[in-house]
Amino acid sequence: MREKANTYFGGNMSALVRCASLKYSEEAEPSEQNNKLTDVMEAALKQIRKIGANHNQAVKCINEKMKMSPFAFLPSDLRPFNEFAESMKTVENMLSYLYNMIKE
């Protein structure tokens, strides 16, 4: 491999490996690791979007209540934010899993 890297890529092993993973059409050949990585990334992004949408709805509800009366705010209005924290922990675990996959 070193000999081919020296001959064709000026000694750059990384370039040789990248080139070896391409098909003739120069599209990256999907591997099982890449598919798993893509699936976890899509799941994490979907979860982040869901948290963002739910967070915005809770904030809008609180804002509407506060417009009607500043005394309308109740401690129970903060309950959804606790659920968002649990969802964020799930996302954090997904992202750390992704980081470990990429790091290997």
Backbone as CSV, one residue per row, in Angstrom:
resi,resn,N_x,N_y,N_z,CA_x,CA_y,CA_z,C_x,C_y,C_z
1,MET,0.821,-1.194,0.000,0.000,0.000,0.000,0.866,1.259,0.000
2,ARG,1.926,1.205,0.791,2.804,2.384,0.840,3.410,2.665,-0.530
3,GLU,3.747,1.587,-1.236,4.345,1.752,-2.564,3.354,2.424,-3.536
4,LYS,2.074,1.982,-3.499,1.063,2.595,-4.362,0.793,4.038,-3.942
5,ALA,0.785,4.276,-2.630,0.572,5.640,-2.151,1.716,6.542,-2.608
6,ASN,2.943,6.036,-2.549,4.091,6.819,-2.997,4.030,7.069,-4.502
7,THR,3.643,6.039,-5.260,3.614,6.147,-6.716,2.523,7.087,-7.216
8,TYR,1.294,6.908,-6.710,0.152,7.616,-7.266,-0.285,8.852,-6.485
9,PHE,0.031,8.910,-5.197,-0.481,10.003,-4.372,0.603,10.744,-3.606
10,GLY,1.809,10.633,-4.044,2.906,11.356,-3.405,3.095,10.955,-1.946
11,GLY,2.818,9.701,-1.630,3.001,9.206,-0.267,1.818,9.449,0.658
12,ASN,0.757,10.016,0.152,-0.405,10.336,0.982,-1.299,9.100,1.110
13,MET,-1.189,8.405,2.274,-1.970,7.186,2.512,-3.468,7.490,2.596
14,SER,-3.799,8.632,3.165,-5.201,9.008,3.308,-5.868,9.131,1.938
15,ALA,-5.172,9.750,0.998,-5.715,9.902,-0.354,-5.887,8.538,-1.012
16,LEU,-4.951,7.630,-0.797,-5.052,6.284,-1.360,-6.276,5.562,-0.810
17,VAL,-6.509,5.653,0.500,-7.657,4.985,1.124,-8.961,5.588,0.622
18,ARG,-9.032,6.915,0.532,-10.247,7.563,0.011,-10.523,7.137,-1.412
19,CYS,-9.493,7.087,-2.222,-9.655,6.699,-3.623,-10.077,5.235,-3.717
20,ALA,-9.544,4.379,-2.857,-9.883,2.958,-2.877,-11.333,2.718,-2.485
21,SER,-11.936,3.644,-1.752,-13.326,3.459,-1.327,-14.321,3.979,-2.364
22,LEU,-13.833,4.488,-3.506,-14.716,5.002,-4.551,-14.974,3.949,-5.613
23,LYS,-16.153,3.981,-6.179,-16.476,3.129,-7.323,-15.901,3.783,-8.577
24,TYR,-16.082,3.144,-9.683,-15.608,3.699,-10.938,-16.296,5.020,-11.237
25,SER,-17.560,5.157,-10.823,-18.299,6.383,-11.082,-17.906,7.495,-10.099
26,GLU,-16.973,7.193,-9.235,-16.438,8.125,-8.241,-17.458,8.538,-7.190
27,GLU,-18.447,7.691,-6.972,-19.370,7.915,-5.876,-18.901,7.059,-4.713
28,ALA,-19.027,7.585,-3.512,-18.593,6.834,-2.340,-19.429,5.565,-2.213
29,GLU,-18.757,4.466,-1.969,-19.438,3.192,-1.833,-19.986,3.087,-0.413
30,PRO,-21.289,2.912,-0.258,-21.845,2.859,1.089,-21.398,1.607,1.819
31,SER,-21.015,1.772,3.050,-20.655,0.627,3.875,-21.682,0.515,4.990
32,GLU,-21.678,-0.618,5.672,-22.634,-0.809,6.761,-22.397,0.220,7.864
33,GLN,-21.122,0.547,8.107,-20.783,1.546,9.124,-21.355,2.907,8.733
34,ASN,-21.244,3.279,7.451,-21.780,4.559,6.986,-23.295,4.602,7.107
35,ASN,-23.967,3.495,6.782,-25.417,3.443,6.900,-25.856,3.615,8.346
36,LYS,-25.157,2.960,9.250,-25.487,3.062,10.673,-25.255,4.488,11.155
37,LEU,-24.159,5.080,10.720,-23.833,6.451,11.089,-24.913,7.408,10.588
38,THR,-25.322,7.232,9.345,-26.366,8.077,8.753,-27.685,7.920,9.496
39,ASP,-28.045,6.686,9.837,-29.298,6.440,10.551,-29.313,7.118,11.913
40,VAL,-28.208,7.016,12.642,-28.146,7.640,13.968,-28.178,9.164,13.844
41,MET,-27.495,9.703,12.835,-27.517,11.153,12.629,-28.923,11.641,12.311
42,GLU,-29.638,10.921,11.441,-31.000,11.307,11.087,-31.920,11.237,12.299
43,ALA,-31.757,10.199,13.123,-32.587,10.072,14.326,-32.307,11.211,15.299
44,ALA,-31.029,11.570,15.463,-30.678,12.667,16.362,-31.242,13.989,15.855
45,LEU,-31.125,14.244,14.558,-31.658,15.485,13.996,-33.173,15.555,14.124
46,LYS,-33.851,14.428,13.903,-35.304,14.385,14.045,-35.709,14.707,15.487
47,GLN,-34.958,14.132,16.442,-35.248,14.380,17.859,-35.010,15.850,18.213
48,ILE,-33.952,16.432,17.677,-33.650,17.845,17.944,-34.755,18.738,17.382
49,ARG,-35.223,18.437,16.155,-36.321,19.224,15.560,-37.591,19.105,16.396
50,LYS,-37.872,17.895,16.872,-39.072,17.667,17.685,-38.983,18.464,18.986
51,ILE,-37.826,18.439,19.622,-37.640,19.197,20.863,-37.821,20.682,20.594
52,GLY,-37.253,21.175,19.496,-37.375,22.593,19.151,-38.817,22.999,18.927
53,ALA,-39.567,22.177,18.203,-40.969,22.494,17.941,-41.777,22.482,19.236
54,ASN,-41.568,21.474,20.068,-42.294,21.397,21.337,-41.909,22.547,22.271
55,HIS,-40.653,22.902,22.259,-40.175,24.011,23.096,-40.847,25.309,22.672
56,ASN,-40.903,25.539,21.369,-41.540,26.759,20.854,-43.018,26.819,21.221
57,GLN,-43.706,25.686,21.154,-45.120,25.663,21.517,-45.318,26.005,22.990
58,ALA,-44.470,25.457,23.859,-44.588,25.738,25.290,-44.319,27.215,25.577
59,VAL,-43.319,27.779,24.925,-42.991,29.190,25.130,-44.129,30.083,24.627
60,LYS,-44.708,29.752,23.478,-45.832,30.541,22.954,-47.010,30.513,23.921
61,CYS,-47.277,29.343,24.493,-48.378,29.204,25.444,-48.132,30.087,26.675
62,ILE,-46.916,30.062,27.177,-46.572,30.901,28.339,-46.703,32.377,27.984
63,ASN,-46.225,32.757,26.790,-46.328,34.159,26.366,-47.776,34.612,26.278
64,GLU,-48.643,33.759,25.741,-50.065,34.109,25.635,-50.686,34.288,27.018
65,LYS,-50.331,33.409,27.943,-50.850,33.532,29.306,-50.387,34.830,29.954
66,MET,-49.127,35.160,29.732,-48.555,36.365,30.349,-49.183,37.630,29.754
67,LYS,-49.602,37.571,28.485,-50.274,38.728,27.880,-51.620,38.976,28.548
68,MET,-52.311,37.888,28.911,-53.621,38.030,29.548,-53.464,38.567,30.976
69,SER,-52.509,38.015,31.698,-52.287,38.466,33.065,-50.911,38.008,33.523
70,PRO,-50.122,38.915,34.097,-48.796,38.516,34.591,-48.891,37.501,35.728
71,PHE,-50.050,37.415,36.360,-50.219,36.493,37.473,-50.735,35.126,37.017
72,ALA,-50.916,34.953,35.709,-51.434,33.695,35.169,-50.368,32.608,35.095
73,PHE,-49.116,32.977,35.261,-48.016,32.012,35.169,-48.045,31.088,36.387
74,LEU,-48.014,29.791,36.128,-48.051,28.792,37.194,-46.791,27.931,37.141
75,PRO,-46.383,27.375,38.269,-45.212,26.470,38.246,-45.404,25.277,37.307
76,SER,-46.639,24.857,37.128,-46.894,23.721,36.225,-46.578,24.070,34.770
77,ASP,-46.508,25.373,34.451,-46.152,25.779,33.089,-44.715,25.396,32.740
78,LEU,-43.904,25.148,33.766,-42.506,24.786,33.534,-42.316,23.280,33.343
79,ARG,-43.368,22.499,33.574,-43.267,21.040,33.464,-42.761,20.578,32.092
80,PRO,-43.224,21.158,30.968,-42.715,20.686,29.665,-41.205,20.840,29.519
81,PHE,-40.630,21.824,30.187,-39.181,22.033,30.047,-38.395,20.898,30.695
82,ASN,-38.967,20.270,31.715,-38.347,19.103,32.323,-38.330,17.946,31.325
83,GLU,-39.430,17.785,30.584,-39.487,16.754,29.554,-38.463,17.027,28.454
84,PHE,-38.279,18.300,28.104,-37.284,18.643,27.072,-35.886,18.269,27.539
85,ALA,-35.628,18.439,28.839,-34.307,18.089,29.373,-34.059,16.595,29.226
86,GLU,-35.089,15.771,29.465,-34.945,14.326,29.289,-34.707,13.984,27.819
87,SER,-35.411,14.658,26.927,-35.215,14.419,25.494,-33.818,14.862,25.069
88,MET,-33.341,15.951,25.643,-31.998,16.426,25.310,-30.939,15.434,25.784
89,LYS,-31.201,14.742,26.883,-30.272,13.717,27.364,-30.194,12.587,26.337
90,THR,-31.330,12.232,25.747,-31.352,11.213,24.697,-30.525,11.667,23.502
91,VAL,-30.708,12.919,23.099,-29.942,13.462,21.978,-28.456,13.486,22.319
92,GLU,-28.135,13.859,23.539,-26.731,13.888,23.964,-26.113,12.491,23.855
93,ASN,-26.862,11.469,24.259,-26.365,10.092,24.136,-26.173,9.695,22.680
94,MET,-27.110,10.099,21.817,-26.977,9.801,20.389,-25.729,10.458,19.810
95,LEU,-25.518,11.714,20.167,-24.379,12.444,19.623,-23.055,11.898,20.150
96,SER,-23.011,11.475,21.403,-21.773,10.890,21.913,-21.508,9.541,21.245
97,TYR,-22.579,8.795,20.938,-22.431,7.541,20.193,-21.863,7.816,18.796
98,LEU,-22.402,8.855,18.141,-21.887,9.249,16.830,-20.416,9.647,16.910
99,TYR,-20.082,10.411,17.918,-18.695,10.860,18.090,-17.762,9.648,18.221
100,ASN,-18.181,8.669,19.016,-17.359,7.477,19.208,-17.242,6.676,17.919
101,MET,-18.323,6.626,17.108,-18.262,5.927,15.826,-17.271,6.606,14.889
102,ILE,-17.317,7.922,14.844,-16.438,8.669,13.936,-14.999,8.587,14.409
103,LYS,-14.811,8.607,15.716,-13.472,8.609,16.302,-12.722,7.323,16.013
104,GLU,-13.447,6.201,15.883,-12.796,4.896,15.656,-12.150,4.787,14.329
